[in-house]
Amino acid sequence: MNIMNIDWTHFTPQAALTGGALIGLATSLLLVLNGRIAGISGILGGLLQRCSVPELSWRAAFVAGLVVAPALFGLFLPLPEIRVDARWGGLVVAGLLVGYGARLGSGCTSGHGVCGLSRMSPRSLVATLTFMGTGFMTVFVVRHLLA
């Protein structure tokens, strides 16, 4: 039986707290200053549609920030090792399922889980419980029943 253990030598509560605070600040600022929800699937989806220049500008800046931020971080501290223990076929299928689920659920984990819950949206609560429960069940099936 596998028991989940925390690797205390690599556990970084300060980094997690700082990251969470920055995400909260960024999503709050986007809502207060721009009246927009920081759901990544909606922001990225809006880039793929015809829209006005100001609409396109803030969406492009947001997505560029997602790409540039790790590069800036890497200038000051070493980036963590990225290790993916999955085959390409599995990653493609998983990505398509996540995209389909985000479309079906009218938003992604960031839109519902971070922004929707903080606004006390009942729809976001149901969506978040659904995707978290599905994730828990998937991990259980893959690691314990299929392994």
Secondary structure by P-SEA (a helix, b strand, c coil): cbbbbbccccccaaaaaaaaaaaaaaaaaaaaaccccccaaaaaaaaaccccaaaaaaaaaaaaaaaaaaaaaaacccccbbbbcccaaaaaaaaaaaaaaaaaaccccccccccccccccaaaaaaaaaaaaaaaaaaaaaccccc
